[in-house]
Amino acid sequence: MRTGVFWHDIFAKGSWPVIGNKFENFPKAMEEALKTPGVKLITPRKVSWEVLRKIHDQQILENLKKAWYCEGALYSVGGCIEAATKIIGGELDNALVFDVGAGHHAGPSHAWGGTYVSCTGPTIVSLREKFGRGRYAILDTDSHHGDGTRAVFKGDREVLHVCFCSVDREEDEGTKVCINAGYDTSDREYLGKVESEFIPRAKSFKPDIIIHLLGHDTARGDYGDRGLSENFYLELVETVKSCAVEVCGGKYMIITHGGSRRDLAEHIFPEIIRILAR
């Protein structure tokens, strides 16, 4: 496997909105994992404002320009675009992209909850410009509903968005789906829902890549606690990676999302690198 790990040292230098300073001990925390054969550490470039204007209105971008977390968010989105481009282009098989200040609560004209610019919107716009229209599956296992991502892709039936949150709902002819993950659940119950609700949809949809918004705020003791253990996230990645191998030749990109537990981040992300590289 050829696995890219997209990391910028700025991510270790701040206490970021909502997620705090969970990356303070990185990249040292993943030093051994980065020695795994096939793994490449890549420093992302900033996304351009031109690309962001294709997703967001001017007020969102003006607010971002004034914010102290702007640089981190721009490097995060830039890493997502570069990782996905390298995967679709055949330079990488999969990737782990570290992310701050950007994510699934940022829509075309609203942004909140620690994510103030979209990561998937600019990524898919860039992929389509480079490779043609394409079909993309977004799996969102952050604890909270990805309202921004849903707004960005509303009406776009070539993007499958399956969000594990707190309601059951289908929209856009079944391409936009919410699954009630439940609180006080178990690893097995949650994983079973991924296996029964996401995997069959992905197989039927046949995406060019699976983009996984991986929040660990669902862990016991984190701010979106749904009762999950530390090792749940490793089983989840194994499951989704296997699905990606079957449906899109292993093209799989993980973007870090919610969760503030530093100990958990330092446990799961090095192990996720090893899983991706196998």
N, C-alpha and C positions, 0 to 999 in steps of 0.2 A: 504494500500500500504506500501511496505518496500522500502524506498528511501535512497540511499547512496549519500552523498555529500563528494567528495574527494578534500580535501584542505590541502595544506602544508603552514606553516607560512612563508616560504621563498618567497612565491609569493607576499607577502605584502611589501617586503623589497627592491625591485629593481624597476628601471624604465626600463622595458623590451623592447627589440627591437620592434619597430613599435607601440605596444600597450601602451607603457609608464607605468605609475604608477597607472593605473585604479583600481588596487586591494589594494591600500594603506590602505583603511579603512576596509578591510575584515580581520578576519571573523566577526567583530563587526557589519558591515553593514547588515549581515544576521542573527544576533543573535536571533531575534524574530522568524524568519522563521524556524530556527533550532529546535525550541521548538515544532514544529508541530508533532503530533503523527505519529509514523512510520518513522521519519527521523533520520538518523544516520550520524554523522560527522566522517569521516575516514581519518586518515593521511596516505598518500600513501608511499610505499617504492620505491626506485630507480629501474628503469629497469636495467637489467644486460647488459654488453657490448656483451655478447654472443648472447643474443636475437637480439640486434641491428645489429650485423654482418650478421644476416640472411636476412636483408633488404638492408643495405647500404654497399657501398664499403669502403675500408680502409681510403681513403682520407677524406671522409665526417666525419668519426668518429675521425680522428686525428684533424681535424679542430674544432670539437665540444669539444674535450678534452682540447684544449687550450683556449676556449672562456669563458668569465666571466659568461655567462648565462648557462653554462653546467649543474650545479646542478639543477637549476629550470627546465630545459628541461628533465633531467633524472627522476625527481619526477613526472613531468607531464605525461610522457609516462608510468611510473610505475603505476600511478593512473588509466590510461585508461585500462591497462591490468587487473588490479585487479578488477575494476568496471565491465568490461565485463565478466570476469570469474565468479564473484559472481552472475551476472544476469543470465547467461546461466546455471550456477550450481544451481540456485533456491534460493540462499541466499537473493537476492534482486530482486525487480520487475523492478526497473529503477534507474538511477543515473545521477547526474550532476557532471562532472569532470572539475575542473579548470586546465588551461593549459597556460604555458608560454614557449616561445622559441621552441616549437614543433608544427607540424601541416601540412597543406595541400600543402605547397610549397616545401616540402622535398621529393625528389625522391631517387632512388637507388644511383645515382651519381651526383646529384645537389641539392642545397638547397639555399633558398633566402627568402626575404620578411618577416623576423622576425620569420620564422619557419625553424629550422636547423636540425631537425630530425623528421622522420615520427611518428605520433601517431597511425594511423590506421593500418599501415603495421605490426609493432610488435604485436599489439593487435590481429589481425586476425591470424597471425602465431602462437601465443600462444594458441588461442582458438582451432585451428585445431589440435595442438599437444595434447591438453588435452581432447578434446571432439570429434575428428574426423573432417572430411572435412568441412561440414556445408555450409550454404548459408548466405550471409551478405549483407545488404543494407546500403549504405552510402549516406546520404542526405547532401549536402554542400550548405548552404545558406549564406556563407561569400560573400562579394561583388565581390571577384576576383576568377578567374578560379583556381581550385585545381589541378594544373599541376603535382605536386609531387605525390599526391594520385593517379591520373590517370596513371602516369608512373609506380608506384608500382604494380598496379593491371592490367596493360595492358595484354590482352589475357586470363585473369582469368574470365571465364564466370559464376563463382559461387559467384562473387562479383558484385552487382549492384551499380554503382556510378552515381548519378544524381546530376549534378552541375549547380546551378543557377548563371550564369555569364553574358557574353555579346555576345555569339554566339549561334546558333542552330546547333547541330551536334549529330549524333549517330554513335557509333563504337561497335566493338565486339558483333555483332548480337544483338544490342539493350541493352546490359548490361552496356555500358558506354555512358552517355547522357549529353549533354550540353543544357541548356535552356537559351535563351536570356531574362534576367529579366527586361531589360530596365532601363534607367535612368529617373529621374523625373516621377517615377511611383507613384501609390497610394497603400495603404495597401490592398485594395480590389483587385486591379489588380494583385499584387504579390501573394497574398494568393490564388487567383483564379488559377494562374499558378501552384502553388504547388498542389492544389486539382485536376487539370486536367492532370498534367504531372508526378508528383511523385506518388500520391496515387494509381492510377490504375496500374502503373508499380510495385509498392510494393505488391499490392494484387495478381498480376499475378506471381510475382517472388517467393513469399512465403519465406521470409528470416527467419532465426532463431532469428535475432535481428535487430533493426534499430539503426544505429549509426549516430547521427546528429551533423555535424560540424556547430555550431551556431555562426556566426559572427554578431556583431551589427554595423560594419563599414558601413552598408547600411543605417543607420539612418541619418536623416537630421542633418547636422552640423558635421558629422564624416567624416573621410578621404576617405571613399568609398561611399559617400552620393548617395543614390538612391531615396531619398524623403520619406522614411518611418518614421512613428511616433513611439513614445516610446511604445505604447501598441500593435503595430504590433507583436512584438516578443512573447507576451503572447498568442495572438490568434494563432500564428504559432505553438507554443508548444502544445496548446490544440488540434489543428488539427492533428499534427503528433502523439501525444499520442493516440488519438482515433484510428488512423490507426494502430498503434502498437498493441493496444488491439485486433483489429480485425484480424490482419495477423500473429502475433507472440506472442500471449498471454501477450501483454503489455511490452515485453522486449524492452526497449528503453534507450539509453545512449546518453546524450548530452555532447559534449566537447566544452568548450568555445574557440572561435577563434578570428577573428579580431575585431577591434574597440578600440578607445582610450578614448572615453568619459566616465570619471569616474562617472558622475552623472547618466548616463544611466545604467552603470554596476550595480550601487548601487540600482537602481530602479528595473531592470528586473530580476536579478538573485535570490533575495529573493522571488519574486513572482513566478518564475519558480519552485523553490523548493516546494512551496505550491501547484502548479498545479500538479507536479509529485506525490505528497503525497496524493492527493485526490483519 
